[in-house]
């Protein structure tokens, strides 16, 4: 299905030459979302594959959390360089196309690892390819859709959530038939196929003025983000994602250890919890373009804090499952709003800003996986109490960070 839709997007401008330039631009929401989906398949599958690898190796929750942290930290190294490239390199299409092959080949090599550190290092390197996609693709979209940034970022985010819907059940099913290594080798195939299709889509990506980063550029970035308000925004992104990361990484282990679910059921449950957040991202992004970022950021983190706290309490399995679903939905649904808020704060340099934001959200916040594993050593439900605390801190930061005004008033006329 992904292959067919991408082919349609590629061929549609050729059918009669009837499509206007503005229509062609808007079509990039579709191929970028689907490209996002294909690139994220293996990294999303790692939410189940890493616990499966850890279980096979007899690792503790903290060691499995360390694998998650290394995977994300490695990826975070690519975010800022990729973000800088999107603001200065003319042919962004080639960069986007290259990420598919980095991801596909990188994880394929990682599937042959036979130890903790070899596996950790290889998945960290492979994850850099997927990480590079995000600031480049979202940077291009943010530049193309200035008056509706959060909506465009929300549509792009659907691709990532679609990959969760596909990859998680697929990984669960494959783990019932094969081991973790064979599962990775099968999962990279769609990524490589879509990469081949993007060879034809890449030349159609809007080009940028080719330039070199200057010292003044970095000075400007430093001035923007080293201020008190800039540091509060960074802290907000980090604590927000720490709550999300602690919840997502420990949920598979919790469902297996505390409730005896098999890999297939665990994967389906995790996908079901994450799917509603995908559906809501464009709508909430569009709403935040009108009413401002702060109300939705506060509401999302507050709901997540309360739901994660309920998941920690000794209620029934059904209530715990619903609470975890609410927590993930609340956090995932406001992700595009947070990314748009970062661009609002920086006032430009979309690619660099998003690269920096992703680095903090998915890099430094990855330490939450280890912390969640440590506090969950005796009972994995304790990880959700930690997640609740992170989300509560994010609420307090959001209250003091963003003004409750129309976030895009300055850009709506551009």
SVG drawing of the C-alpha trace seen along z (x, -y; Angstrom):
<svg xmlns="http://www.w3.org/2000/svg" viewBox="-11 -39 43 59">
<polyline fill="none" stroke="black" stroke-width="0.4" points="0.0,0.0 2.8,-2.5 4.5,-1.6 1.4,-2.2 0.5,-5.5 4.0,-6.8 4.0,-5.8 0.6,-7.6 2.1,-10.8 5.1,-10.6 3.0,-10.1 0.1,-12.4 1.8,-15.6 2.4,-14.0 -1.2,-13.2 -2.3,-15.9 -0.3,-18.7 -3.5,-20.0 -2.1,-20.2 -1.3,-23.7 2.0,-24.6 0.3,-25.1 -1.4,-21.7 1.9,-20.1 3.4,-21.6 0.5,-20.4 1.0,-16.9 4.3,-16.6 2.3,-16.1 1.4,-12.6 4.8,-11.3 6.6,-12.7 4.2,-11.1 4.5,-7.8 8.3,-8.1 8.2,-8.8 6.3,-5.6 8.7,-3.5 11.8,-5.0 10.3,-4.5 9.3,-0.8 12.5,0.7 13.1,-2.0 9.5,-1.6 9.8,2.2 12.7,1.8 10.2,1.1 9.4,4.8 12.7,6.1 14.9,4.6 12.9,6.2 12.9,9.5 16.7,9.2 17.0,8.4 14.8,11.4 16.9,13.7 20.1,12.4 18.7,12.5 19.1,8.7 17.6,6.8 15.0,4.0 17.8,1.4 20.0,3.0 17.1,3.1 16.5,-0.5 20.2,-1.2 19.8,0.3 16.9,-2.0 19.0,-5.0 22.0,-4.1 19.7,-3.6 18.1,-7.1 21.4,-8.8 23.0,-7.5 20.2,-8.8 20.2,-12.2 23.8,-12.8 22.3,-13.1 19.4,-15.5 21.3,-18.8 23.6,-18.2 20.7,-17.2 18.7,-20.2 21.6,-22.5 21.8,-20.8 18.1,-21.4 18.6,-25.2 21.8,-25.4 21.8,-22.5 19.9,-23.1 19.1,-19.5 17.2,-18.2 15.6,-15.4 18.9,-13.5 19.4,-13.7 15.9,-12.4 16.4,-9.5 19.8,-8.5 18.2,-8.1 16.2,-5.0 19.3,-3.1 21.2,-4.2 18.3,-2.8 17.8,0.4 21.5,1.4 22.3,0.2 19.7,2.3 20.4,5.3 24.0,5.3 22.8,4.9 20.8,8.1 24.0,10.1 25.3,8.8 26.0,11.4 26.5,9.4 25.1,6.5 27.6,3.8 27.9,4.8 24.1,4.7 23.8,1.4 26.4,-0.4 25.1,0.9 21.5,0.0 22.6,-3.5 24.4,-4.0 21.5,-2.7 19.1,-4.9 21.1,-8.0 19.6,-7.5 16.0,-7.6 16.9,-10.5 18.3,-12.5 15.0,-12.1 13.0,-14.0 14.5,-17.5 15.0,-17.4 11.4,-16.4 9.8,-18.5 12.0,-21.5 11.0,-21.4 7.3,-21.1 7.6,-23.9 9.1,-26.2 6.4,-25.3 3.5,-25.7 4.4,-28.6 0.8,-29.6 -0.2,-26.1 3.0,-24.6 1.5,-22.5 -1.0,-21.0 1.7,-20.1 3.8,-18.6 0.8,-16.7 0.2,-15.1 3.8,-14.2 3.6,-12.6 0.8,-10.3 3.4,-8.5 5.3,-7.7 2.2,-6.5 1.1,-4.5 4.5,-2.7 3.5,-1.9 0.3,-0.3 2.2,1.7 5.5,2.5 4.4,3.4 1.9,6.2 4.2,7.4 7.1,7.7 4.9,9.5 3.8,11.9 7.3,12.5 8.6,13.1 6.2,16.0 7.8,17.6 11.4,16.4 14.0,14.8 14.8,11.1 17.5,11.2 15.4,12.7 12.6,10.2 14.9,7.3 16.0,8.7 12.4,9.0 11.4,5.6 14.1,3.7 12.7,4.8 9.8,2.2 12.2,-0.6 14.6,0.3 11.8,0.6 10.4,-2.8 13.9,-4.2 14.1,-3.0 10.9,-4.8 12.1,-8.0 14.9,-8.1 12.2,-9.3 10.5,-11.6 13.6,-13.3 14.2,-15.6 10.7,-17.0 11.4,-18.2 11.6,-22.0 15.1,-23.2 16.7,-25.6 19.3,-28.4 22.6,-26.7 24.7,-28.4 27.3,-27.7 26.7,-27.8 28.5,-30.8 29.6,-31.7 26.9,-34.3 24.3,-31.5 25.6,-29.6 25.8,-32.8 22.1,-33.6 21.1,-30.1 23.0,-30.4 21.4,-33.7 17.9,-32.3 18.2,-29.1 20.6,-30.2 18.1,-32.8 15.9,-32.0 12.9,-31.4 14.9,-29.3 16.2,-27.1 12.6,-26.7 11.5,-25.6 14.3,-23.0 13.5,-21.8 9.8,-21.5 10.7,-19.4 13.0,-17.2 10.7,-16.5 7.7,-15.9 9.6,-13.3 11.0,-11.7 7.4,-11.0 6.6,-9.6 9.8,-7.5 9.5,-6.1 6.0,-5.0 6.6,-3.5 9.8,-1.6 8.6,0.1 5.1,0.9 6.1,4.0 8.1,5.4 5.3,4.5 2.6,6.3 4.8,9.5 6.2,9.5 3.1,8.3 0.4,9.7 1.9,12.6 1.1,11.4 3.0,13.0 4.9,10.9 2.1,10.8 -0.5,9.6 1.9,7.2 2.7,5.7 -1.0,5.3 -1.8,3.7 1.1,1.2 0.0,0.4 -3.6,-0.2 -2.4,-2.5 -0.3,-4.6 -2.7,-4.8 -5.2,-7.4 -2.3,-9.9 -1.6,-9.6 -5.2,-10.3 -5.3,-13.4 -2.0,-15.1 -3.2,-16.9 -6.4,-18.1 -4.7,-19.3 -1.9,-20.9 -4.5,-22.8 -6.3,-23.9 -3.0,-25.1 -2.4,-27.1 -5.6,-29.1 -5.6,-29.3 -1.9,-29.0 0.3,-26.2 0.2,-26.5 -3.3,-25.3 -2.9,-22.1 0.6,-21.4 -0.6,-21.9 -3.7,-19.8 -1.8,-16.9 0.9,-16.7 -1.7,-17.0 -3.8,-14.2 -0.7,-12.1 0.4,-12.8 -2.9,-11.7 -3.3,-8.7 0.3,-7.4 -0.4,-7.8 -3.6,-5.7 -1.5,-3.0 0.8,-2.9 -2.0,-2.2 -2.9,1.4 -6.1,1.5 -7.3,4.2 -5.4,5.0 -8.1,3.4 -8.0,0.1 -4.2,0.1 -4.3,0.8 -6.8,-2.1 -4.7,-4.4 -1.6,-3.7 -3.5,-4.2 -4.7,-7.6 -1.2,-8.6 0.3,-7.7 -2.5,-9.3 -2.3,-12.5 1.5,-12.8 1.7,-11.6 -1.2,-13.8 0.6,-17.1 4.0,-16.2 3.5,-18.3 2.2,-21.2 5.5,-21.1 7.6,-21.1 5.6,-24.0 6.2,-25.8 9.9,-25.4 9.8,-27.1 7.6,-29.9 10.2,-30.5 13.2,-30.5 11.4,-32.7 13.0,-30.9 15.8,-28.4 13.1,-25.7 15.5,-22.8 18.1,-23.8 15.5,-24.5 13.8,-21.1 17.1,-19.3 17.9,-20.9 14.4,-20.1 14.6,-16.5 18.0,-16.2 16.8,-17.2 13.4,-15.4 14.9,-12.1 18.5,-12.4 18.8,-13.7 15.3,-12.4 16.4,-8.9 17.9,-8.7 14.3,-8.2 14.5,-4.6 17.3,-3.7 15.7,-5.5 12.4,-3.8 14.2,-0.4 16.0,-1.1 12.8,-2.2 11.0,0.7 13.5,3.3 11.1,4.7 7.8,3.7 7.7,2.4 4.6,0.4 6.8,-2.0 8.1,-3.3 4.7,-4.8 4.9,-6.8 8.2,-8.2 6.6,-9.0 3.8,-10.8 6.3,-13.0 8.0,-14.0 4.7,-15.0 3.8,-17.0 7.1,-18.9 6.3,-19.5 3.0,-21.0 4.6,-23.4 7.2,-24.4 4.5,-25.0 2.5,-27.2 5.5,-29.6 6.9,-29.2 4.4,-30.0 2.0,-33.0 -1.6,-32.0 -1.9,-33.9 -2.3,-32.8 1.0,-31.3 1.1,-31.9 -0.1,-35.5 3.4,-36.6 3.6,-34.0 0.0,-33.8 0.5,-36.6 3.9,-35.5"/>
</svg>
